[in-house]
Every structure is written in structure tokens, then in C-alpha cells.
């Protein structure tokens, strides 16, 4: 008789554990640009130029590059690593260079990048085409990718860059108070 309740207790325990994990995960999701600094900066007509000039301090040849922003102590970097790897492969397949920038030290670029992991695409003409998170969602998976459409041979930022600042997911905020 006592084993009749074992499957029921196991189902209740599993459901409770699943709810606890989902609750914890939902509390960990953060906004990519929590203080709207990037959002406000991107409204400026000169943002694209300022951003590329700040990037050129780290690497002088950015034409046709995908720039991967990271911080060494960011757990979300680990969570998103398979997606980051797939973006790097896609960039290589379209003859883009992959450049990694680690934002551990203060600087102009760190003030422009609100969170990591983040990515920027500089087209074949040296123009900023995309800047923002790799994806949205808690686990930053490939299916939720935001950057992939901007990596292509004939992609060009004709009307200015697409800057995604209003996204929620697993991000390490760099400028949080």
C-alpha cells in the first residue's frame, strides 16, 4: 500500500522542482540596456560613426568584421557559447573576420556597450550594420538569434545600423548602478 503514493509524490516533487527552476530563471533575466543609455545614444545620427571610431581603438581594420563583446567573469557568456560559436562560423562562411573584444577595463567602448554577450557587424564598406545582443531569451539560443540576418555578403547598412537595446535575456550588465 505504501508504494501506491510513491509515483504521486515523485510527480509532485518533479513539478515543484521544475517550477522552482523556472521561477529562478525568470528572475535572472535582465534587460540588455537597463538604463536606456544605448537606446538614447543610438537616437543620435552620429552614433554609428562614434561607435565604429571607438571600436577602431581596439582594432584598426574592422571592415567586414563581426565584433564579439565579452567580459571574462560573465556566466551568460558560458550559457550563450554554442550560439556565439554558430555566429562565428556563419561569419567565416560569409568571409567576415571575427574579432573578440573583452570589456574588463573602463573605457569609451565600455560606456557604449551596456551588457555582454553582445555583437556588432561592420559591413564590407566599414559601416555599422548591427549592434546588440546575440539573441533574446533566457538561454540565448540559436533559435532566438537576432544577429544572423545581418551577416551576409550583400548586407549593407544603407540607412543606418540596426541597434537592439530593448531585449531581455541572460546578460551581464556592464554599467549597472
N, C-alpha and C positions, 0 to 999 in steps of 0.2 A: 504494500500500500504506500509506503513512504517514497517509492521511486516514481509514483504517478505524478508527483509535484515537481520532480527534477526537470523535465523538459519545460514546464511552465516557468519555473524560476530561472532557467537558463535563458529563455526568450526575454523575460523581463530584465534580467541583468544585461543582456546584449543590447536591448533597446535603450536602457538607461545609459550605458557606456557610449553608444552612438550619439545620443542626444547631448551628452556632456562634451564629446569631441566636436560636434557641430557648433555648440554654443561657444566653446573656447575658440574655434576657428573664426567664427563670425566676429568675435571681439578683437581678434588680431588684425583684421582687415583695416587698412589705413588708406587715406586719400593720398594720391600721388603728389598733389600740390596743396597741402592742408592750409597754408596761409595765403593762398592765391597769389603768391609772388610771381610765379611763372605766368599765370593767367594774365596778370596785369602787364607784365613785361612784354608778352607776346602781342599785345594790342598795339605796340609801337611799330611804325613802319620800318624802323631801323633794326628791329630785333634780330632778324636773320643775319644781317651783316655783323652786328655786335657779337652774336653767338659764334659765328664762324671765325671771327678775328680772335676771340678768346680761346677757341679750340686750337688755332694755329700756334699759340704759345707752347702747346704740348707736342704738336707735330706739324711741320711746315707744309707737308704735301697731303692735303685732305681730299683732293678731287677724286671722286669715285670711291668713297670710303663709307664704311659703316662703323660708327664710333660706339663702343660698348662702355658705359659708365658703371663703375662698381665701387664698393668700399670693402676693405679687407675683412671687417667684422660683421658683415650683413648676412644673417641667416637666410633671408629671402633670396639671396644670390644662389645659395645651395638649392633651394626649392625650385628656382627657375632654370637651373643649369642645363637641363635637357632642351628646354626651349631656346636658350641662348645658343647652345651648340647647333641647333637646327637653323637658326638665323645666320650664324657664321657660315654654315655650309651653303645656304641659299645665296649669301653674298659672294662667296667664292665661285659658285656656279654662274653668277652674272658678272664675273670679273670685277668685283668690288674688293677693295682692301679692307681687312678687319683691323681696327685699331682699338686697343683697350686703354682706358684712362681710369686710374684709381684715384678716387677723391677723398683721401685720408687727411690731407692738409688743407688749411684755409686758402682761399684764392678766389679770383674773379669767376672762374668756372663753377666752383662750388656754390657761389651765390646764384648762379643761373640754373643749376640742376637741383630741384627740390628733393628728389628721392632717387634711390637706386634699388634694383637694377633699372637702368634707363638706356635708351639707344637713340642715336641720331644718324640720319642718312644724308650724306653730302653727294649730290649728283655728279655726273661727268663734266658739268660746267662749273663746279665749285660752289653751287648754291645749296643752301639747306633745304632739304625736301621734306624731312620728317624729324620731329623730336618729341619724345615722350616715353612712356613705359613700353616694354615688350608686349605686354598684354594686360588685361584686366582680370579680376577674379582672384580668389584666394591662393590658387596654386600656380598661377602664371603659366598655364599650359599652352601648347601649340594651337589647340583648337580655339583659344581665346585671343590669338595673336592680332596685334594692331599694326605692326611694322611691316609685315610681309608684302602687302600691296605696293609699298614704296621702294622696294628693292627690285629694280629691273633695268634692262639695258636702255630702254627708251623713256624711262621715267625722268621727268624734268620738272622742277619747281617753277612753272611759268607764272603763277600768280602769287607766289609766296609759299612758305612752308606750312605744312600741317603740324600744329603743335597741340598735343593732347595733354591737358592738365587736369581735367576733371574725371579721373578714373579712381576706382577703389580696388585694392588688392593687397598682396603681400609686398610691401615696400618698406625700406628703411629710410625714414625721413632724415635729411641732412641738416636742415635749418630749423628744426623744431625748437620751440622755446622750452 
